[in-house]
């Protein structure tokens, strides 16, 4: 017995020395990740991201103004923007903690513990190697997620439809020469940026001066670590270890050259909540910073579902209120801004405008 203890001790000491040396060598990254860990604990304990007082039904304000517009043709106090919600591909967090639609409950249950151990060991490797990357924090698109992004890119390239309205939407999404201008914006979380960079790669490659604008208001509504951005304020997003192995596109080059981080000021404030960010989003798309009438927004399932719940008339029974947009799905909607005489703005989704362009709800 003593022999085995001595043998174990002989391996343990150099292993501990090696680990300590690696941590010291990568001290700046280690300190940053410790800060992320502490921030994650704070969010889990004190974040109220999903808690807010239910606002007034938007139809109460917008409805009479729409009726007046229909009767008199006066749309002075009404503005409209077409928004395309694009949900990100599956993430490593989803792969570890969510069953998903790609596997049965039994397969997920059997593989959960081995999958969690794998994720924890890989996280340890990322820490020891000094990589500013993570399986859990700001979880990147997984291999499954990248395959979904690839399918989206194929759809964008080859999409054909006999529906004239859908065809017009696709032309806008592709930035076809005869289509009206549109703006691509995105959450700061890496899986969303990967989806936009990969799913719209043909558009971006044809338009090298175009940039995906990171808009903080689109950060996911959740207290979980995967909804916290790993990217320091005003610095470029770095390709994850999975992005780097993908042959779909050169993600790192896209992140450096075609992603605008000027508005990225770090993580959502601890005292913020989803409603505030959704309202900030509405204000942004109708601001001078976003003159385009068509906005392509890359983001997240809970954020999108909350947006439908909040800005569709409360009497509307729409699947977007209770179901998630599928991974890499695209849904179009018209967002209305109604300005009262006091100058206060109310926003509402036109319930007749919601259209599935790709994928749908589940």
FIDO-737542 format. One record per residue (C-alpha): residue in one letter; x, y, z. Coordinates in steps of 0.25 Angstrom, whole numbers, padded with zeros to 4 digits, always signed. Layout:
<pts>
AXYZ
...
</pts>
This chain:
<pts>
X+0000+0000+0000
X+0011+0010+0004
X+0018+0007-0010
X+0006+0012-0017
X+0005+0024-0008
X+0019+0027-0011
X+0017+0025-0026
X+0005+0034-0026
X+0013+0045-0018
X+0024+0044-0028
X+0015+0047-0039
X+0006+0057-0032
X+0017+0067-0028
X+0022+0070-0042
X+0008+0070-0047
X+0005+0081-0037
X+0017+0089-0041
X+0014+0088-0055
X-0001+0093-0053
X+0004+0104-0044
X+0015+0108-0055
X+0004+0108-0066
X-0005+0117-0058
X+0006+0127-0054
X+0010+0127-0069
X-0004+0130-0073
X-0007+0139-0061
X-0015+0151-0069
X-0024+0141-0075
X-0026+0133-0061
X-0029+0147-0054
X-0039+0150-0065
X-0046+0136-0064
X-0046+0137-0049
X-0054+0151-0051
X-0063+0144-0060
X-0066+0133-0050
X-0069+0143-0039
X-0078+0151-0049
X-0085+0138-0052
X-0088+0135-0037
X-0093+0149-0036
X-0102+0148-0047
X-0107+0134-0043
X-0110+0140-0029
X-0115+0154-0031
X-0119+0156-0046
X-0133+0159-0049
X-0132+0158-0064
X-0145+0151-0066
X-0153+0159-0055
X-0160+0172-0059
X-0174+0178-0058
X-0183+0174-0069
X-0185+0187-0078
X-0197+0192-0084
X-0203+0185-0095
X-0198+0192-0107
X-0211+0191-0115
X-0217+0201-0106
X-0208+0212-0111
X-0205+0207-0125
X-0219+0202-0128
X-0226+0215-0129
X-0214+0222-0136
X-0215+0211-0147
X-0230+0212-0148
X-0228+0227-0150
X-0218+0224-0161
X-0227+0215-0168
X-0238+0225-0168
X-0231+0238-0171
X-0218+0233-0177
X-0210+0241-0167
X-0198+0233-0162
X-0190+0245-0156
X-0188+0239-0143
X-0186+0224-0148
X-0173+0218-0153
X-0170+0204-0157
X-0158+0195-0159
X-0156+0181-0164
X-0148+0173-0154
X-0143+0159-0157
X-0140+0151-0145
X-0129+0140-0147
X-0127+0130-0136
X-0113+0125-0133
X-0108+0111-0136
X-0107+0100-0124
X-0097+0104-0114
X-0087+0096-0105
X-0096+0099-0093
X-0108+0094-0100
X-0101+0082-0104
X-0097+0079-0089
X-0110+0083-0082
X-0122+0083-0092
X-0128+0070-0099
X-0130+0077-0112
X-0139+0072-0123
X-0127+0064-0129
X-0127+0053-0118
X-0137+0046-0109
X-0139+0048-0094
X-0132+0034-0092
X-0120+0037-0100
X-0118+0051-0093
X-0120+0045-0079
X-0110+0034-0082
X-0100+0043-0087
X-0102+0055-0078
X-0091+0051-0067
X-0081+0047-0077
X-0084+0060-0085
X-0082+0068-0073
X-0069+0062-0069
X-0064+0064-0083
X-0068+0079-0083
X-0062+0081-0069
X-0049+0075-0073
X-0048+0083-0086
X-0051+0096-0078
X-0039+0092-0069
X-0031+0090-0082
X-0035+0104-0087
X-0031+0110-0073
X-0017+0103-0073
X-0014+0107-0087
X-0017+0121-0085
X-0028+0122-0096
X-0038+0133-0095
X-0049+0123-0098
X-0059+0115-0090
X-0069+0103-0092
X-0079+0110-0082
X-0077+0125-0082
X-0082+0131-0094
X-0083+0117-0100
X-0079+0116-0115
X-0086+0109-0126
X-0084+0094-0125
X-0081+0085-0136
X-0096+0083-0137
X-0098+0098-0137
X-0088+0100-0148
X-0095+0089-0157
X-0108+0097-0155
X-0101+0110-0159
X-0096+0103-0171
X-0110+0099-0174
X-0115+0113-0173
X-0103+0118-0182
X-0108+0108-0192
X-0122+0113-0191
X-0118+0127-0193
X-0110+0123-0205
X-0120+0114-0212
X-0134+0119-0207
X-0145+0118-0217
X-0159+0121-0215
X-0172+0123-0222
X-0177+0132-0211
X-0174+0147-0216
X-0174+0152-0202
X-0164+0142-0197
X-0155+0144-0209
X-0155+0159-0206
X-0150+0156-0192
X-0139+0146-0197
X-0134+0157-0206
X-0133+0167-0195
X-0126+0157-0186
X-0116+0153-0197
X-0114+0168-0200
X-0118+0166-0215
X-0114+0178-0224
X-0129+0181-0226
X-0133+0180-0212
X-0135+0192-0202
X-0123+0193-0192
X-0123+0186-0179
X-0114+0186-0167
X-0108+0173-0160
X-0108+0175-0145
X-0105+0164-0134
X-0104+0160-0120
X-0090+0161-0114
X-0090+0146-0110
X-0081+0138-0119
X-0091+0127-0124
X-0100+0138-0130
X-0088+0145-0137
X-0083+0131-0142
X-0097+0129-0148
X-0098+0143-0155
X-0083+0142-0160
X-0086+0128-0165
X-0100+0128-0169
X-0098+0141-0177
X-0084+0138-0182
X-0088+0140-0197
X-0094+0154-0194
X-0082+0158-0186
X-0072+0153-0196
X-0079+0160-0207
X-0079+0173-0198
X-0065+0174-0191
X-0068+0187-0186
X-0081+0183-0179
X-0080+0180-0164
X-0088+0173-0154
X-0091+0183-0143
X-0091+0177-0129
X-0103+0183-0121
X-0103+0181-0106
X-0118+0181-0105
X-0119+0168-0112
X-0111+0160-0101
X-0119+0148-0096
X-0129+0149-0085
X-0124+0139-0075
X-0116+0138-0062
X-0107+0126-0067
X-0092+0127-0070
X-0094+0124-0085
X-0102+0138-0086
X-0090+0146-0081
X-0080+0151-0092
X-0066+0147-0091
X-0061+0158-0100
X-0055+0170-0093
X-0062+0183-0096
X-0058+0189-0109
X-0049+0178-0113
X-0051+0168-0125
X-0058+0155-0123
X-0048+0143-0124
X-0052+0131-0132
X-0055+0119-0122
X-0047+0106-0124
X-0059+0100-0131
X-0060+0112-0141
X-0045+0110-0144
X-0047+0096-0149
X-0059+0100-0158
X-0057+0100-0173
X-0070+0108-0175
X-0063+0121-0175
X-0051+0128-0168
X-0058+0132-0156
X-0046+0140-0149
X-0044+0148-0162
X-0059+0152-0162
X-0058+0155-0147
X-0046+0164-0149
X-0051+0171-0162
X-0066+0171-0163
X-0071+0171-0148
X-0073+0185-0142
X-0070+0185-0127
X-0071+0200-0125
X-0084+0199-0117
X-0080+0187-0109
X-0077+0192-0095
X-0076+0178-0088
X-0087+0171-0081
X-0101+0174-0078
X-0102+0182-0064
X-0106+0174-0052
X-0117+0183-0050
X-0123+0182-0064
X-0134+0173-0069
X-0139+0168-0082
X-0150+0178-0083
X-0140+0189-0083
X-0131+0183-0093
X-0143+0180-0102
X-0148+0195-0101
X-0133+0199-0104
X-0134+0191-0116
X-0147+0197-0121
X-0141+0211-0119
X-0128+0207-0126
X-0135+0202-0139
X-0143+0215-0140
X-0131+0224-0137
X-0122+0232-0147
X-0112+0221-0144
X-0120+0211-0152
X-0126+0218-0164
X-0129+0205-0171
X-0144+0201-0172
X-0139+0186-0171
X-0131+0181-0160
X-0126+0167-0159
X-0124+0163-0144
X-0116+0151-0139
X-0120+0147-0125
X-0126+0137-0115
X-0138+0129-0113
X-0142+0134-0099
X-0140+0149-0104
X-0148+0147-0117
X-0159+0139-0109
X-0160+0150-0099
X-0160+0161-0110
X-0173+0154-0116
X-0179+0153-0103
X-0177+0168-0100
X-0179+0175-0113
X-0190+0166-0120
X-0204+0170-0115
X-0207+0162-0103
X-0220+0157-0109
X-0212+0150-0120
X-0210+0135-0119
X-0197+0134-0127
X-0187+0122-0125
X-0175+0132-0124
X-0180+0135-0110
X-0179+0121-0105
X-0169+0114-0114
X-0155+0117-0118
X-0150+0120-0132
X-0142+0107-0136
X-0127+0108-0137
X-0123+0117-0149
X-0138+0120-0152
X-0142+0133-0158
X-0155+0140-0155
X-0159+0154-0161
X-0168+0164-0154
X-0172+0178-0155
X-0169+0187-0143
X-0178+0199-0142
X-0174+0211-0134
X-0185+0220-0129
X-0182+0234-0124
X-0192+0240-0114
X-0194+0255-0114
X-0185+0255-0101
X-0174+0250-0109
X-0174+0236-0102
X-0172+0224-0112
X-0180+0211-0111
X-0175+0199-0120
X-0184+0188-0125
X-0182+0176-0135
X-0192+0176-0146
X-0198+0163-0143
X-0201+0161-0158
X-0187+0163-0162
X-0180+0151-0155
X-0175+0141-0165
X-0166+0130-0165
X-0155+0131-0175
X-0147+0119-0171
X-0149+0108-0160
X-0160+0112-0151
X-0164+0110-0137
X-0163+0098-0128
</pts>
